Amino acid sequence: MEAHAVNPWVAVAYLVAGVCFILALRGLSSPATSRAGNRYGMFGMAIAVVTTLITHEIASLPEIMGAIAIGGGIGFVIARRIQMTAMPQLVAAFHSLVGLAAVLVAVAAFLNPDAFGILGADGNILNVSRVEMALGAAIGAITFSGSVIAFAKLNGNMSGSPILLPARHVINLGTLVLILALTAMFAVAAHAGPGESPLFWAIVALSFAIGFLLIIPIGGADMPVVVSMLNSYSGWAAAAMGFTLHNTAMIVTGALVGSSGAILSYIMCKAMNRSFISVIAGGFGADAGSAGGGEAREQRPWKRGSSEDAAFLMKEAENVIIIPGYGMAVAQAQHALREMSDLLKEHGVNVKYAIHPVAGRMPGHMNVLLAEASVPYDEVFELEDINSEFAQADVAFIIGANDVVNPAARTDKTSPIYGMPVFDVDKAKTIFFIKRSMGGQGYAGVDNDVFYMDQTMMLLSDAKKMVEEINKSLTD
Amino acid sequence: MDFVSILSIFVLACFVGYYVVWSVTPALHTPLMAVTNAISSVIVVGALIASAAAGSPLAKWLGLGAVVLASVNIFGGFAVTERMLAMYKKKDKPGAKGGK
């Protein structure tokens, strides 16, 4: 049977798989329904795979089963062993695999178009299929190389600071235009039989290059946007291959994943008050210290607190709001933090967690870490839901966050983070700010007035060590 | 299927995606990325077709390579999502109000 099966049941099966994927995402509207949603996703995938296997003549079943077993085994082991703090890198790595798989499928379709049913009567690949194939390969290649860079930056194999090539905007735009031009030429080329046209290879090669070039100038703080954007690309790549194969499941999934990544990128950009274009253009965080506080920062007085101070004041408090940031993830302090809030609750303190949309290195990163430490999700609040409560809070406990509590975002028009929505921690009666040293700055490279406020006590230490010391003081 | 019907499915699915994703609670954005990652590996369908077909041995091996990569993603993606989702718990208190 050829790929464009006439059997309507096959089309229905793929459609059912697509619907299962929609339900998988729908389930995520609440933690209560999310696991059922994930099962729908697995079910949908099983339908898609089984349908494909039983409706095609399989020349090599043992090899295919072997390939699934190898890949599945690797994936399963990684999924079981990975630390929750390493989730951003894992997701980036997984994106790169989808991207590379899309490229391989597109190349296979190019070499053996007959199997995909995209060969015209004249022995050339259908024009519309050529465009879909080229776009699928291009987006897949960009996803792959972009994700590899994102992975290296997140995993620390590569410096998180932006790498700026001269004339990079010209190079990048030129390459993108060239890819589109080659795609158009490939679409109308006279000879485009199986594996014939060198244009296709040029498109693939340029796309791999542009993926690297696009991501290297983007700094660590913008990684949440990049990871979401690559998530989106992996979806569009799947959709493009779905067009080639006329496969509903792939098209529906591609559209879902594509919109999901795009929406997440939008949410992240909005939470930083940056435009998508400025993130993509890169370079943010490169000129640390040149803006904002500048020279004066060393001279301003600040107060140093101790773990006993923190334990004493929080024990007596009525409302404590904890603001975790990437520093908590780095120090793996989430479990100690949960213990601290348990101890505080024993003293009758009302503890809440406040999470900024861009806290951490990917959307929802802090929520997962708190969930891992068994913090109930109804104690965890989003920015707009909790920001009005700081005025009533006795203590704001900042652990590993910085830019997201910087009042300069509200007041200082010259600040690079001006306009970014931030927590109003300065309204709390007392602020504890865990930071490794006074020297370091946030990722935006700006000074933070909260350090020098009257009600602020700086707890200078490793986040985990400090919280453990506070816990010791609380139990004494 | 002609191009226009496929395009219709695609455009409608984009709208479905738009509304479904906006209703995802921000607390689950990381699992959302993990699960979208897993389902985008539906590209395995193309990989299976390529590796099943006779004709071009190179295309077959590329297809098998893609099957391996997509399988890592499918099993890894769903398993890690499951692991994350299992960690989200409400307060044990009976009558506690539903979370977000």
Interface residues (C-beta under 8 A of the other chain):
Chain A: A3 H4 A11 Y14 A17 G18 F21 I22 A24 L25 R26 L28 S29 S30 P31 A32 S34 R35 G37 N38 G41 M42 G44 M45 A48 V49 T52 L53 H56 E57 I58 A59 S60 E63 I64 A67 I68 A69 I70 G71 G72 G73 I74 G75 F76 I78 A79 R80 I82 M84 M87 L90 V91 F94 H95 L97 V98 L100 A101 A102 L104 V105 V107 A108 A109 L111 N112 D114 A115 F116 V128 P194 G195 V227 S228 N231 S234 G235 A237 A238 A239 M241 G242 F243 T244 L245 H246 N247 T248 A249 M250 I251 V252 T253 G254 A255 L256 V257 G258 S259 S260 G261 I263 L264 I267 I355 P357 M362 P363 G364 H365 N367 V368 A371 E372 S374 P376 Y377 D378 E379 V380 F381 E382 D385
Chain B: M1 F3 I6 I9 F10 V11 A13 C14 V16 G17 Y18 V20 V21 W22 S23 V24 T25 P26 A27 L28 H29 T30 P31 L32 M33 A34 V35 T36 N37 A38 I39 S40 S41 V42 I43 V44 V45 G46 A47 L48 I49 A50 S51 A52 A53 A54 G55 S56 L58 A59 K60 L62 G63 L64 G65 A66 V67 V68 L69 A70 S71 V72 N73 I74 F75 G76 G77 F78 A79 V80 T81 E82 R83 M84 L85 A86 M87 Y88 K89 K90 K91 D92 A96 K97 G98 G99 K100
